[in-house]
Amino acid sequence: MSLEVDSLWDQFKRTRDPKVKEQIVLKHVNLVKYVAGRMMFTLPPSVDSDDLESAGIMGLIDAIDRFDPKYGVKFESYAIPRIKGAMLDELRKLDWIPRSIRSKTRDLEKVIREIENIKGGPATDEEIASKMNISMNDYFDLLREVSAVSLMSLDNIIYDEEGGKGELHEVIEDKSEPEPDDAINKDELKDIIMKSIDDLPETERLVIALYYYEELTLKEIGQVLQLSESRISQIHTKTILSLRGKLHEAMKV
């Protein structure tokens, strides 16, 4: 942090002055725009970016209230997951995903899970398209249709009060499924997800790591892996549905 921002934090922690807090918000509003821009890429035009940013501002304010510089964690690292979480909560409240897309997502996830259970390994695009009796072009169109659902699948990450990053641990909220903690505890949940990520093919594992840990955009990941942005989006969507399917399977045990 710059000396100016450090000074603002010192003032705010001593006085809790709303005017100082407002200055801190203004200094970090670019974080909200960054997270919103990253999310909007996979969201349909019906989602208003202003609504998303408004929710993100509330997440930023909450992060400012809770942040303590004494832990030595960068405020940006602490704030981004809270901004993102506030935006995801807003999306869930809006319930903007059509029922038809939710249904297609469940069907696709089921097919992936069936293939992987039978072969004991990751399903390929060709195997999934064949199982669904559709062409590869129709399969890729389907991935594009359900890609927005996958946005909210692994974006919930455990952060402790000091801002330290934990492990990926949740899948997209689905009202038709029980809450993960109702069936298995959080440690078991983390183990399942992390083992599933370790078992992914290299390209899929890299996409997950670069998107969720390094926070690269899909376009940037495409540049790293020398693949098109649309191909990275397809890989991300299929991988998320595979991980989600494994978790749902474990919850039924």
Sine and cosine of phi, psi and omega as CSV:
sin_phi,cos_phi,sin_psi,cos_psi,sin_omega,cos_omega
0.00,0.00,0.51,-0.86,0.03,-1.00
-0.96,0.28,0.25,-0.97,0.03,-1.00
-0.87,0.49,-0.61,0.79,0.00,-1.00
-0.89,0.45,-0.72,0.70,-0.01,-1.00
-0.93,0.37,-0.65,0.76,0.07,-1.00
-0.83,0.56,-0.67,0.74,-0.01,-1.00
-0.90,0.43,-0.65,0.76,0.03,-1.00
-0.89,0.46,-0.67,0.74,0.02,-1.00
-0.89,0.46,-0.69,0.72,0.03,-1.00
-0.85,0.52,-0.71,0.71,0.01,-1.00
-0.88,0.47,-0.72,0.70,-0.07,-1.00
-0.91,0.41,-0.66,0.75,-0.02,-1.00
-0.92,0.39,-0.49,0.87,0.01,-1.00
-0.99,0.14,-0.64,0.77,-0.18,-0.98
-0.93,-0.36,-0.38,0.92,-0.13,-0.99
0.81,0.58,0.54,0.84,-0.04,-1.00
-0.93,0.37,0.84,-0.54,-0.01,-1.00
-0.85,0.53,-0.53,0.85,0.00,-1.00
-0.94,0.35,-0.61,0.79,0.06,-1.00
-0.93,0.38,-0.65,0.76,0.04,-1.00
-0.87,0.50,-0.66,0.75,0.02,-1.00
-0.87,0.48,-0.64,0.77,0.03,-1.00
-0.90,0.43,-0.62,0.78,0.02,-1.00
-0.91,0.41,-0.64,0.77,0.05,-1.00
-0.86,0.52,-0.73,0.68,-0.02,-1.00
-0.89,0.45,-0.55,0.83,0.00,-1.00
-0.93,0.36,-0.39,0.92,-0.11,-0.99
-0.87,-0.49,0.18,0.98,-0.03,-1.00
-0.89,0.45,-0.37,0.93,0.04,-1.00
-0.89,0.46,-0.46,0.89,0.05,-1.00
-0.90,0.44,-0.64,0.77,0.01,-1.00
-0.90,0.43,-0.70,0.71,0.00,-1.00
-0.90,0.43,-0.59,0.80,0.02,-1.00
-0.90,0.44,-0.75,0.66,-0.04,-1.00
-0.92,0.40,-0.67,0.74,0.00,-1.00
-0.89,0.46,-0.68,0.74,0.01,-1.00
-0.88,0.47,-0.62,0.78,0.01,-1.00
-0.92,0.40,-0.63,0.78,0.00,-1.00
-0.96,0.29,-0.66,0.75,-0.11,-0.99
-0.87,0.49,-0.38,0.92,-0.02,-1.00
-0.84,0.55,-0.62,0.79,-0.07,-1.00
-0.97,-0.23,0.08,1.00,-0.02,-1.00
-0.99,-0.13,0.49,-0.87,0.01,-1.00
-0.94,0.33,0.32,-0.95,-0.02,-1.00
-0.86,0.51,-0.37,0.93,-0.02,-1.00
-0.92,0.39,-0.33,0.95,0.03,-1.00
-0.99,0.12,0.83,-0.55,-0.05,-1.00
-0.99,0.12,0.85,-0.53,-0.01,-1.00
-0.89,0.45,-0.50,0.87,0.03,-1.00
-0.90,0.43,-0.64,0.77,0.04,-1.00
-0.90,0.44,-0.65,0.76,0.00,-1.00
-0.90,0.43,-0.70,0.72,-0.01,-1.00
-0.93,0.38,-0.58,0.81,0.05,-1.00
-0.88,0.48,-0.69,0.73,0.05,-1.00
-0.90,0.43,-0.63,0.78,0.01,-1.00
-0.89,0.45,-0.59,0.81,0.05,-1.00
-0.88,0.48,-0.64,0.76,0.04,-1.00
-0.90,0.44,-0.61,0.79,0.06,-1.00
-0.91,0.41,-0.62,0.79,0.04,-1.00
-0.90,0.43,-0.69,0.72,0.01,-1.00
-0.88,0.47,-0.68,0.73,0.03,-1.00
-0.88,0.48,-0.65,0.76,0.02,-1.00
-0.90,0.44,-0.64,0.76,0.02,-1.00
-0.89,0.46,-0.68,0.74,0.01,-1.00
-0.89,0.47,-0.58,0.82,-0.11,-0.99
-1.00,-0.06,-0.35,0.94,-0.13,-0.99
-0.94,0.35,0.65,-0.76,0.07,-1.00
-0.76,-0.65,0.93,-0.36,-0.05,-1.00
-0.87,0.50,-0.31,0.95,-0.09,-1.00
-0.90,0.43,-0.33,0.94,-0.01,-1.00
-0.98,0.20,-0.15,0.99,0.07,-1.00
0.98,0.21,0.24,0.97,0.01,-1.00
-1.00,-0.07,0.65,-0.76,0.05,-1.00
-0.89,0.45,0.69,-0.73,-0.01,-1.00
-0.86,0.50,-0.62,0.79,-0.01,-1.00
-0.85,0.53,-0.67,0.74,0.00,-1.00
-0.91,0.41,-0.56,0.83,0.00,-1.00
-0.97,0.24,-0.63,0.78,-0.16,-0.99
-0.99,0.17,-0.61,0.79,-0.13,-0.99
-0.83,0.56,-0.73,0.69,0.01,-1.00
-0.91,0.42,-0.48,0.88,0.02,-1.00
-0.97,0.24,-0.59,0.81,0.10,-0.99
-0.90,0.44,-0.73,0.69,0.00,-1.00
-0.89,0.47,-0.68,0.74,0.00,-1.00
-0.88,0.47,-0.65,0.76,0.03,-1.00
-0.90,0.44,-0.63,0.78,0.02,-1.00
-0.93,0.38,-0.65,0.76,0.02,-1.00
-0.90,0.43,-0.63,0.78,0.05,-1.00
-0.88,0.48,-0.65,0.76,0.02,-1.00
-0.90,0.43,-0.67,0.74,0.02,-1.00
-0.89,0.46,-0.64,0.77,0.02,-1.00
-0.91,0.42,-0.62,0.78,0.02,-1.00
-0.90,0.43,-0.62,0.78,-0.01,-1.00
-0.93,0.37,-0.41,0.91,-0.02,-1.00
0.75,0.66,0.78,0.62,-0.14,-0.99
-0.99,0.15,-0.14,0.99,-0.03,-1.00
-0.99,0.10,0.88,-0.47,-0.01,-1.00
-0.86,0.50,0.48,-0.88,0.00,-1.00
-0.86,0.50,-0.58,0.81,-0.02,-1.00
-0.89,0.46,-0.61,0.79,0.02,-1.00
-0.95,0.32,-0.63,0.77,0.05,-1.00
-0.87,0.49,-0.66,0.75,-0.01,-1.00
-0.91,0.42,-0.70,0.71,0.02,-1.00
-0.90,0.44,-0.60,0.80,0.02,-1.00
-0.89,0.45,-0.72,0.70,0.01,-1.00
-0.89,0.45,-0.67,0.75,0.01,-1.00
-0.89,0.46,-0.70,0.72,-0.01,-1.00
-0.91,0.41,-0.69,0.73,0.03,-1.00
-0.87,0.49,-0.65,0.76,-0.01,-1.00
-0.89,0.45,-0.68,0.73,0.00,-1.00
-0.90,0.45,-0.71,0.70,0.01,-1.00
-0.86,0.51,-0.70,0.72,-0.02,-1.00
-0.90,0.44,-0.66,0.75,-0.01,-1.00
-0.89,0.46,-0.70,0.71,0.01,-1.00
-0.89,0.46,-0.72,0.69,-0.06,-1.00
-0.93,0.37,-0.55,0.84,0.06,-1.00
-0.92,0.40,-0.60,0.80,-0.03,-1.00
-0.96,0.28,-0.72,0.69,-0.09,-1.00
-1.00,0.01,-0.26,0.97,0.02,-1.00
0.95,0.33,0.42,0.91,0.01,-1.00
-0.34,-0.94,0.04,-1.00,-0.04,-1.00
-0.88,0.48,0.62,-0.78,0.06,-1.00
-0.99,0.16,0.64,-0.77,0.06,-1.00
-1.00,0.00,0.29,-0.96,0.04,-1.00
-0.85,0.52,-0.68,0.73,-0.03,-1.00
-0.89,0.45,-0.65,0.76,0.00,-1.00
-0.91,0.42,-0.64,0.77,-0.01,-1.00
-0.92,0.40,-0.73,0.69,0.01,-1.00
-0.88,0.48,-0.65,0.76,0.00,-1.00
-0.90,0.43,-0.70,0.71,0.00,-1.00
-0.88,0.47,-0.58,0.82,-0.01,-1.00
-1.00,0.07,-0.08,1.00,0.01,-1.00
0.86,0.51,0.70,0.71,0.04,-1.00
-0.77,-0.64,0.33,-0.95,0.02,-1.00
-0.96,0.29,0.26,-0.96,0.04,-1.00
-0.89,0.45,-0.62,0.79,0.02,-1.00
-0.89,0.46,-0.68,0.73,0.04,-1.00
-0.91,0.40,-0.59,0.81,0.03,-1.00
-0.89,0.45,-0.72,0.70,0.00,-1.00
-0.92,0.39,-0.56,0.83,0.10,-1.00
-0.89,0.45,-0.63,0.77,0.02,-1.00
-0.90,0.44,-0.68,0.73,0.05,-1.00
-0.86,0.50,-0.65,0.76,0.02,-1.00
-0.90,0.44,-0.64,0.77,-0.01,-1.00
-0.89,0.47,-0.66,0.75,-0.10,-0.99
-1.00,-0.08,0.07,1.00,-0.09,-1.00
-0.88,0.48,-0.56,0.83,-0.02,-1.00
-0.90,0.44,-0.54,0.84,0.02,-1.00
-0.89,0.45,-0.63,0.77,-0.06,-1.00
-0.93,0.36,-0.32,0.95,0.03,-1.00
-0.82,0.58,-0.63,0.78,-0.11,-0.99
-1.00,-0.09,0.30,0.95,-0.13,-0.99
-1.00,0.04,-0.67,0.74,-0.02,-1.00
-0.81,-0.59,0.35,0.94,-0.03,-1.00
-0.99,0.10,-0.02,1.00,0.10,-0.99
-1.00,-0.09,0.91,-0.41,-0.06,-1.00
-0.85,-0.53,0.65,-0.76,0.01,-1.00
-0.94,0.33,0.82,-0.58,0.12,-0.99
-0.81,-0.59,0.73,-0.68,0.04,-1.00
-0.99,0.13,0.07,-1.00,-0.08,-1.00
-0.91,0.42,-0.36,0.93,0.03,-1.00
-1.00,0.02,0.01,1.00,0.06,-1.00
1.00,-0.03,0.09,1.00,-0.01,-1.00
-0.95,0.30,0.62,-0.78,-0.02,-1.00
-0.99,0.13,0.71,-0.70,0.07,-1.00
-0.98,-0.22,-0.69,-0.73,-0.08,-1.00
-0.92,-0.38,0.41,-0.91,0.12,-0.99
-0.87,0.49,0.70,-0.71,-0.11,-0.99
-0.55,-0.84,-0.09,1.00,-0.03,-1.00
-0.75,-0.67,0.42,-0.91,0.14,-0.99
-0.93,-0.37,0.12,-0.99,-0.04,-1.00
-0.81,0.59,0.68,-0.74,0.03,-1.00
-0.89,0.45,0.78,-0.63,0.01,-1.00
-0.73,-0.69,0.92,-0.40,-0.10,-0.99
-0.89,0.46,-0.32,0.95,-0.01,-1.00
-1.00,0.09,-0.15,0.99,-0.02,-1.00
-0.94,-0.34,0.51,-0.86,0.07,-1.00
-0.93,0.38,0.40,-0.91,0.09,-1.00
-0.89,0.46,0.65,-0.76,-0.03,-1.00
-0.79,0.62,-0.67,0.75,-0.05,-1.00
-0.94,0.35,-0.25,0.97,0.05,-1.00
-0.95,0.31,-0.43,0.90,-0.10,-0.99
-0.95,-0.32,-0.65,0.76,-0.02,-1.00
-0.64,-0.77,0.44,-0.90,-0.03,-1.00
-0.99,0.17,0.19,-0.98,-0.14,-0.99
-0.89,0.46,-0.62,0.79,0.00,-1.00
-0.90,0.44,-0.67,0.74,0.04,-1.00
-0.90,0.44,-0.63,0.77,0.01,-1.00
-0.88,0.48,-0.73,0.68,0.02,-1.00
-0.88,0.48,-0.69,0.73,-0.02,-1.00
-0.88,0.48,-0.67,0.75,-0.01,-1.00
-0.89,0.46,-0.74,0.67,-0.04,-1.00
-0.91,0.42,-0.71,0.71,-0.06,-1.00
-0.92,0.38,-0.62,0.78,0.05,-1.00
-0.91,0.41,-0.64,0.77,0.01,-1.00
-0.90,0.44,-0.62,0.78,0.04,-1.00
-0.92,0.39,-0.67,0.75,0.02,-1.00
-0.87,0.49,-0.53,0.85,-0.05,-1.00
-1.00,0.10,-0.08,1.00,-0.02,-1.00
-0.93,0.36,0.45,-0.89,0.17,-0.99
-0.85,0.52,0.39,-0.92,-0.14,-0.99
-0.83,0.56,-0.72,0.69,-0.05,-1.00
-0.89,0.45,-0.69,0.72,0.00,-1.00
-0.91,0.42,-0.65,0.76,0.01,-1.00
-0.90,0.44,-0.64,0.77,0.02,-1.00
-0.91,0.41,-0.66,0.75,0.01,-1.00
-0.87,0.49,-0.71,0.70,0.02,-1.00
-0.89,0.46,-0.71,0.70,-0.03,-1.00
-0.90,0.44,-0.70,0.72,-0.05,-1.00
-0.94,0.33,-0.55,0.83,-0.03,-1.00
-0.98,0.21,-0.72,0.70,-0.12,-0.99
-1.00,-0.05,-0.50,0.87,-0.01,-1.00
-0.99,-0.12,-0.71,0.70,-0.02,-1.00
-1.00,0.02,-0.20,0.98,0.06,-1.00
0.85,0.52,0.61,0.79,0.13,-0.99
-0.98,0.20,0.45,-0.90,0.11,-0.99
-0.98,0.21,0.24,-0.97,0.03,-1.00
-0.88,0.47,-0.59,0.81,0.03,-1.00
-0.90,0.44,-0.69,0.73,0.01,-1.00
-0.91,0.41,-0.62,0.78,0.03,-1.00
-0.90,0.44,-0.65,0.76,0.04,-1.00
-0.86,0.51,-0.62,0.79,0.03,-1.00
-0.92,0.38,-0.63,0.77,0.02,-1.00
-0.91,0.42,-0.71,0.71,-0.09,-1.00
-1.00,-0.04,-0.01,1.00,0.00,-1.00
0.85,0.53,0.72,0.69,0.07,-1.00
-0.77,-0.64,0.34,-0.94,0.00,-1.00
-0.95,0.32,0.39,-0.92,0.03,-1.00
-0.87,0.50,-0.64,0.77,0.00,-1.00
-0.91,0.41,-0.58,0.81,0.03,-1.00
-0.92,0.38,-0.63,0.77,0.05,-1.00
-0.89,0.46,-0.64,0.77,0.03,-1.00
-0.89,0.46,-0.66,0.75,0.04,-1.00
-0.88,0.47,-0.71,0.70,-0.01,-1.00
-0.89,0.46,-0.68,0.73,0.00,-1.00
-0.87,0.49,-0.74,0.67,-0.05,-1.00
-0.88,0.47,-0.75,0.66,-0.01,-1.00
-0.88,0.47,-0.65,0.76,-0.03,-1.00
-0.91,0.41,-0.67,0.75,0.01,-1.00
-0.89,0.45,-0.67,0.74,0.01,-1.00
-0.91,0.41,-0.56,0.83,0.07,-1.00
-0.91,0.42,-0.72,0.70,0.00,-1.00
-0.91,0.42,-0.66,0.75,0.02,-1.00
-0.89,0.46,-0.65,0.76,0.02,-1.00
-0.89,0.45,-0.64,0.76,0.03,-1.00
-0.89,0.46,-0.63,0.77,0.00,-1.00
-0.93,0.38,-0.70,0.72,0.03,-1.00
-0.88,0.48,-0.61,0.79,0.05,-1.00
-0.88,0.48,-0.71,0.71,-0.02,-1.00
-0.91,0.42,-0.55,0.83,-0.02,-1.00
-0.93,0.36,-0.33,0.94,-0.02,-1.00
-1.00,0.02,-0.17,0.99,-0.06,-1.00
-0.95,0.32,0.00,0.00,0.00,0.00
